[in-house]
Amino acid sequence: MLVLTKNKQAIEGSHDDYKLFQFMCKLEMNHIYEALEGQRKNTHIDLDTHQEYVDTLVVQLNLLQYVVGIV
């Protein structure tokens, strides 16, 4: 019975960790969306640097969406 109790706690702990991880990923995705929206409105920027920054944010966003989708 002790082994079953420990396993159940490990599973519940993992589930809580997953929910926290998922929440943190979604929070970061929201920050990226906000940054992208802010960059779209910014007209006084170096276009080469701007495009590299936007591309990096899009890649990060895609990776986070993928991770949340498979976990």
N, C-alpha and C positions, 0 to 999 in steps of 0.2 A: 504494500500500500504506500509506503514511503517513496518508493521509486516512481510510482504513478503520480504522486503529488508533486514531486520535484519536476517531472517532465511537463506536467500541466502548467506549473509556474514558468518554466522555460519558454513554453509556447506562448503563454500570455505575455510574458516579457518581450518576446520577439515581436508580437503583434503591436504592442505599445511602441516599441522602437521603430517599427515600420511606419506607424501612423505619424510619429514625430518626424521621421525622415521625409515622408510624403508631404507633410505640412511645410517643412523647411524648403523643399524643392519648389512647391507651389508659391511660397512667399518670394523666393528668389526669382521665379518666373514673372511674378507681378512686378518686381523691381526692374527686371529687364524690359518688360512692356512699357513701364513708365519712362525708362531711359530712352527707349526707342522713340516714344512719342515726343519726348523733349528734344531729341536730336532732329526729328522731322521739322520741328518748329524753329530750330536755330538756323539763322541765315548768315551769320558772321563766323564762318568756320573755314578751315583748310579742307578742301574737298577730298584730297587723297587721305588725309588722316581721318576725316569723317567716315569715309567709306570703309576703311579698315576697322574702325571702331564698331560701326554698324554690323559689318560682317561677323566680327567676333561675338557681338551680342546675339546675333541670330544663331550662330553655331552653338553657343552656350544654351540658348533657349531650346533648340532642337534636342540637344543631349539631355537636358533635364526632362523634357517631355517624354523622351524615349525611356529614360530610367524609371520615371513614375509609371509608365505604361507596362513595363516588364516586371517590376518588383511586386 
